[in-house]
Amino acid sequence: MLEQCEVLNCDSNHFLVKTIIKQKLIRTQNKAGKQKKWNQSNLQNPAKLNKYILCLYNKIIGKEVQQNTEEERKNIKETITESANEII
C-alpha cells in the first residue's frame, strides 16, 4: 500500500526582508587649520616663475644638509612654503 505523501514546497518558507540602515558620520575639526591657497596663475607669468625658482634655489642652498631624512623633508617643505608665500 502506498500512502499518499504530501509534497513540501521549500520555497514557501522564504520571505523577502527589506531594511534601511542609517549611518551618521562624526564630523571632526581639522587640527591643521585652513590650508593656504596660492594664486597659481602667477606661475604662468615667466617673470614671477623665474623669481619663485630663484628664491627657492637661494633658500635651499642656504640651508645645511641634515643627516635625518625626516628633518631634511621638513626643511624642504618649509622652504617651499616660505618661497610660495613670498612670491606666489
C-alpha positions in Angstrom: 0.0 0.0 0.0 1.3 3.3 -1.0 0.5 6.1 1.2 -0.1 9.4 -0.3 2.8 11.8 0.7 2.4 15.4 0.9 5.0 17.2 -1.1 6.6 20.0 0.8 7.3 23.2 -1.0 10.6 24.7 0.3 10.0 28.0 -1.5 7.1 28.8 0.8 9.4 29.2 3.8 11.4 32.2 2.3 10.3 35.7 2.9 11.8 38.8 1.5 13.2 41.1 4.2 14.0 44.7 3.5 15.7 47.0 5.9 17.1 50.5 5.9 20.4 51.3 7.7 21.2 54.8 8.6 24.7 55.7 9.5 25.9 59.1 10.8 29.5 60.2 10.3 31.1 62.2 13.1 32.5 65.5 11.8 35.9 66.3 13.3 37.7 69.6 13.1 40.8 69.8 11.1 43.7 70.2 13.5 46.0 71.8 10.9 43.6 74.7 10.3 42.8 76.1 6.9 45.3 75.4 4.2 46.7 78.5 2.4 45.8 78.7 -1.3 48.2 80.4 -3.7 47.3 82.2 -6.9 48.6 79.6 -9.4 48.1 81.8 -12.3 51.2 83.7 -11.2 53.2 80.7 -12.2 52.0 81.2 -15.8 53.9 84.6 -15.8 57.5 83.8 -16.7 58.9 86.7 -14.7 57.1 85.5 -11.5 58.0 81.9 -12.2 61.7 82.8 -12.5 61.6 84.9 -9.4 60.0 82.0 -7.5 62.6 79.5 -8.8 65.4 81.9 -7.9 64.0 82.4 -4.4 63.6 78.7 -3.8 67.1 77.9 -5.1 68.7 80.5 -2.8 66.8 79.3 0.3 67.6 75.6 -0.4 71.3 76.4 -1.0 71.4 78.4 2.3 70.1 75.6 4.4 72.5 73.0 5.8 72.1 69.3 4.9 70.5 67.1 7.6 71.5 63.5 8.2 68.0 62.6 9.2 65.6 62.2 6.2 62.6 63.4 8.2 64.4 66.6 9.2 65.5 67.1 5.6 62.0 66.6 4.3 60.7 69.0 6.9 63.3 71.6 5.9 62.5 71.3 2.2 58.7 71.6 2.9 59.2 74.7 5.0 61.5 76.2 2.3 58.9 75.6 -0.5 56.1 77.0 1.7 58.1 80.2 2.6 59.1 80.8 -1.1 55.5 80.3 -2.2 54.2 82.7 0.4 56.7 85.4 -0.6 56.3 85.1 -4.4 53.0 83.5 -5.2 
